[in-house]
């Protein structure tokens, strides 16, 4: 028998070169743009750590620790980074039982690297399907759903798969003369996003500076694009920001001018997003949503309902948890009454 190589756990962070990490991400079935080093550095302001199991020179498995500041140590996905958590390397095992045994061992080791005095709430890639070791370690799991449209190469079949009322909306927008093109005018994009949320009496879920940084970084690296629909007078109707990597495009955030009704601009921008994504990807992942009104629209595009895991555990001491909850409630009150005061001005 050959001598078994010794496995070790190493910690990577923003100060490392991470070239080997990016190679591992590109080869992992759970790899996506959301796990690449430049994305982590952009979304987490260099506050992250990666636990990696190495076997010789090979990366076998990893867990991304996305840290957030505060009195409580929290590991969770950054906003607009829906799939992170566990990544598993390629396996050369011929027997499924041997492959699964390796996976169980890797996951047990990774669980031991997670903080024992904080809160973990991570969203995993749809290709991660084995949360059993987390169950044994008293973690909780909630199944969430996204929609994936594939393949993208046949435009006629894509359109046929769309629900009839959405096809009607797309054709209505075409008759209106709307055209969709790439736009690098981020301020215009943000204006439409703001209108979308303000109409619902909400603020956008993200700061403009954060989203702009994410767009500009992904666009500069050839991983992201903004599409905007215009009428003949160059008035914007709808907009979509999407990113892609390793054969999959991800629709990050979209919006439509709520003052322009009955034009079908939301359906039209999604349809054109599918067509545009076909130039760089084999499939589109809509990245959720679990909200009924949004899910209905996403389902209408003929994608396959695909589950993915939300894995969580809260080890926060009682007193610290209570203080954290009071802090969150105070911020909600300030935000609520601050908005009322702003509206009265």
RARANOR-V803349 format. One record per residue. N is the residue number from 0. PSI is psi in radians with two decimals (* if undefined). OMEGA is omega as a letter, one per 20 degrees, with the letter a starting at -180 (999 if undefined). D_LAST is the distance of its C-alpha to the last C-alpha in Angstrom with 2 decimals. Layout:
{{N PSI OMEGA D_LAST} {N PSI OMEGA D_LAST}}
This chain:
{{0 2.44 r 79.09} {1 2.67 a 76.76} {2 2.23 a 74.89} {3 2.29 r 71.36} {4 2.58 a 68.75} {5 2.24 r 66.53} {6 2.63 r 62.89} {7 2.72 r 60.26} {8 2.19 r 56.54} {9 2.74 r 54.71} {10 2.23 r 51.11} {11 2.61 r 49.28} {12 -2.98 a 45.99} {13 -0.33 a 44.01} {14 -0.17 r 46.65} {15 2.82 a 49.40} {16 -0.63 r 50.25} {17 0.30 r 49.76} {18 -0.76 r 51.90} {19 -0.61 r 54.11} {20 -0.82 a 51.07} {21 -0.61 r 49.77} {22 -0.76 r 53.29} {23 -0.77 r 53.32} {24 -0.75 a 49.98} {25 -0.41 a 51.37} {26 -0.27 a 54.45} {27 2.48 r 52.91} {28 -0.25 r 52.32} {29 0.12 a 49.02} {30 2.50 r 48.07} {31 3.05 r 45.01} {32 -0.50 a 42.65} {33 -0.18 r 40.51} {34 -0.08 r 43.39} {35 2.64 a 44.31} {36 -0.72 a 44.02} {37 -0.58 r 41.59} {38 -0.75 r 39.20} {39 -0.76 a 39.46} {40 -0.60 a 38.88} {41 -0.76 a 35.81} {42 -0.40 a 34.10} {43 0.12 r 35.18} {44 0.69 r 34.90} {45 0.44 r 38.61} {46 1.30 r 38.29} {47 2.84 r 40.93} {48 2.57 r 44.56} {49 2.14 r 47.10} {50 2.15 a 50.11} {51 2.29 r 52.97} {52 2.11 r 56.40} {53 2.48 r 59.04} {54 1.74 a 62.59} {55 -2.18 r 64.39} {56 -0.07 a 62.23} {57 2.38 r 60.60} {58 2.21 a 57.14} {59 -0.60 a 57.67} {60 2.79 a 54.33} {61 2.78 r 50.98} {62 2.23 a 47.76} {63 2.14 r 44.50} {64 1.78 r 42.73} {65 1.83 a 39.05} {66 2.52 r 37.76} {67 2.48 a 34.24} {68 2.92 r 33.37} {69 3.12 r 32.65} {70 -0.43 a 34.86} {71 2.29 r 36.29} {72 2.09 a 38.32} {73 2.30 r 37.12} {74 2.02 r 38.82} {75 2.88 r 36.94} {76 2.40 r 36.34} {77 2.74 r 33.53} {78 2.46 a 30.98} {79 0.41 r 32.57} {80 1.24 a 35.97} {81 -0.32 a 37.30} {82 1.82 r 40.99} {83 -2.18 r 42.35} {84 -2.11 a 44.24} {85 2.37 r 48.01} {86 2.35 r 49.95} {87 2.46 a 53.69} {88 3.05 r 56.23} {89 2.55 r 58.98} {90 2.45 r 61.89} {91 0.23 r 65.51} {92 2.40 r 66.76} {93 -0.56 r 68.98} {94 2.36 a 68.79} {95 -0.67 a 65.55} {96 -0.66 r 66.42} {97 -0.73 r 66.75} {98 -0.78 a 63.49} {99 -0.64 r 61.70} {100 -0.75 r 63.38} {101 -0.79 a 62.12} {102 -0.74 r 58.60} {103 -0.78 r 58.78} {104 -0.78 a 59.97} {105 -0.76 a 57.25} {106 -0.67 r 54.49} {107 -0.73 r 55.96} {108 -0.77 a 55.98} {109 -0.67 r 52.40} {110 -0.64 r 51.20} {111 -0.35 r 52.85} {112 -0.20 a 50.72} {113 2.58 a 47.45} {114 2.47 a 45.95} {115 0.04 a 47.24} {116 0.47 a 44.43} {117 -2.76 a 41.24} {118 2.29 r 39.62} {119 2.26 r 40.71} {120 1.56 a 38.97} {121 2.59 r 40.10} {122 2.19 a 40.28} {123 2.83 r 43.69} {124 2.54 r 45.02} {125 -0.43 r 46.45} {126 -0.03 r 49.86} {127 2.00 a 49.86} {128 -0.01 a 51.57} {129 1.60 r 53.30} {130 0.17 a 51.17} {131 -0.81 r 54.19} {132 -0.53 r 54.55} {133 -0.66 r 50.91} {134 -0.79 r 51.76} {135 -0.48 a 54.75} {136 0.29 r 52.54} {137 0.49 r 50.30} {138 2.80 r 47.38} {139 2.71 r 45.47} {140 2.30 r 45.05} {141 2.30 r 42.72} {142 2.19 r 43.60} {143 2.97 a 40.86} {144 2.50 r 41.35} {145 3.06 r 40.71} {146 2.33 a 42.27} {147 2.19 r 44.61} {148 2.13 r 45.85} {149 2.67 i 49.25} {150 2.98 a 51.25} {151 -0.07 a 49.29} {152 -0.37 a 52.21} {153 1.69 a 52.92} {154 -0.69 a 50.16} {155 -0.76 r 51.92} {156 -0.66 r 52.27} {157 -0.82 a 48.68} {158 -0.63 r 47.52} {159 -0.59 a 50.05} {160 -0.27 a 48.74} {161 2.53 r 45.22} {162 2.58 a 44.47} {163 -0.68 a 45.06} {164 -0.52 r 41.54} {165 -0.69 r 40.23} {166 -0.67 r 43.02} {167 -0.74 r 41.93} {168 -0.74 a 38.36} {169 -0.78 r 39.80} {170 -0.61 r 42.08} {171 -0.75 r 39.33} {172 -0.64 r 37.31} {173 -0.77 r 40.53} {174 -0.54 r 41.17} {175 -0.28 r 37.68} {176 0.28 r 38.89} {177 2.40 r 36.58} {178 2.56 a 38.00} {179 2.31 a 37.24} {180 2.82 r 37.78} {181 2.38 r 37.10} {182 2.32 r 34.01} {183 0.24 r 33.42} {184 1.58 a 30.02} {185 -0.61 a 27.98} {186 -0.70 r 24.65} {187 -0.78 r 25.35} {188 -0.83 a 26.40} {189 -0.60 r 23.26} {190 -0.76 r 21.11} {191 -0.71 r 23.08} {192 -0.77 r 22.94} {193 -0.79 r 19.15} {194 -0.68 a 19.06} {195 -0.77 a 21.69} {196 -0.67 r 19.82} {197 -0.58 r 16.36} {198 -0.52 r 18.33} {199 0.17 a 19.60} {200 0.69 r 16.25} {201 2.81 r 17.59} {202 2.67 r 17.41} {203 2.54 a 20.64} {204 0.11 a 23.18} {205 2.64 r 23.83} {206 2.57 r 22.46} {207 -0.77 a 22.88} {208 -0.67 r 25.21} {209 -0.87 a 27.40} {210 -0.65 r 27.89} {211 -0.71 r 28.52} {212 -0.72 r 31.10} {213 -0.77 r 32.73} {214 -0.87 a 32.93} {215 -0.63 r 34.32} {216 -0.79 a 36.83} {217 -0.66 r 38.09} {218 -0.74 a 38.28} {219 -0.52 a 40.16} {220 -0.01 a 42.65} {221 0.52 a 43.18} {222 0.00 a 41.67} {223 2.77 a 38.37} {224 2.59 r 36.92} {225 2.26 r 33.89} {226 2.42 r 34.68} {227 2.44 r 32.45} {228 2.42 a 33.28} {229 2.68 r 32.87} {230 -3.03 a 33.85} {231 -0.33 r 36.01} {232 0.20 a 33.10} {233 0.47 r 32.06} {234 2.22 a 28.93} {235 2.38 a 28.40} {236 -0.74 a 28.72} {237 2.81 a 29.29} {238 2.72 a 30.02} {239 2.30 r 32.04} {240 2.16 r 32.81} {241 2.73 r 36.19} {242 2.92 a 38.71} {243 2.78 r 42.43} {244 2.58 r 45.48} {245 0.70 r 49.01} {246 0.00 a 49.07} {247 2.33 r 45.79} {248 2.51 a 42.44} {249 2.14 r 39.28} {250 1.98 a 36.21} {251 -0.97 a 33.34} {252 2.51 r 30.09} {253 2.91 r 29.39} {254 2.78 r 26.74} {255 2.50 a 26.65} {256 1.99 a 24.19} {257 -0.24 r 23.12} {258 -0.17 r 22.66} {259 1.86 a 26.39} {260 2.81 r 28.39} {261 0.65 r 32.12} {262 -0.35 a 33.24} {263 0.45 a 34.33} {264 -0.56 r 32.55} {265 -0.84 r 32.18} {266 -0.67 a 35.88} {267 -0.72 a 36.77} {268 -0.63 r 35.17} {269 -0.75 r 36.85} {270 -0.80 r 40.14} {271 -0.48 r 40.06} {272 -0.71 r 39.13} {273 -0.79 a 42.36} {274 -0.71 a 44.36} {275 -0.69 a 42.98} {276 -0.47 r 43.50} {277 -0.31 r 47.11} {278 -0.38 a 47.76} {279 -0.10 a 47.16} {280 2.88 r 47.61} {281 -0.30 a 49.79} {282 2.83 r 47.12} {283 2.27 r 43.37} {284 2.11 a 41.72} {285 -0.07 r 38.44} {286 0.76 r 37.44} {287 -2.86 j 36.72} {288 2.89 r 34.74} {289 -0.07 r 35.23} {290 2.24 a 32.36} {291 -0.79 a 34.13} {292 -0.54 r 32.11} {293 -0.73 a 32.52} {294 -0.66 a 36.12} {295 -0.74 r 37.11} {296 -0.77 a 36.26} {297 -0.70 r 37.94} {298 -0.56 a 41.01} {299 -0.24 a 41.36} {300 0.17 r 42.30} {301 0.26 r 45.63} {302 2.86 r 45.21} {303 2.20 r 47.17} {304 2.16 a 45.37} {305 2.14 a 45.91} {306 2.67 r 45.45} {307 2.80 a 44.43} {308 2.44 r 44.20} {309 2.00 a 41.46} {310 2.28 a 43.44} {311 2.75 r 42.07} {312 2.41 a 43.15} {313 1.86 r 41.45} {314 0.24 a 43.65} {315 2.29 r 40.96} {316 2.59 a 42.33} {317 -0.84 a 40.94} {318 -0.77 r 39.26} {319 -0.64 r 37.63} {320 -0.73 r 36.44} {321 -0.75 r 34.90} {322 -0.69 r 33.05} {323 -0.74 a 31.82} {324 -0.68 r 30.55} {325 -0.72 r 28.71} {326 -0.76 r 27.06} {327 -0.77 a 25.98} {328 -0.70 r 24.61} {329 -0.73 r 22.63} {330 -0.66 r 21.04} {331 -0.71 a 20.22} {332 -0.78 r 18.54} {333 -0.74 a 16.47} {334 -0.75 a 15.52} {335 -0.92 a 14.78} {336 -0.43 r 12.64} {337 -0.67 r 10.95} {338 -0.70 r 10.02} {339 -0.77 r 8.91} {340 -0.66 r 6.63} {341 -0.72 a 5.38} {342 -0.51 a 5.50} {343 -0.30 a 3.79} {344 * 999 0.00}}
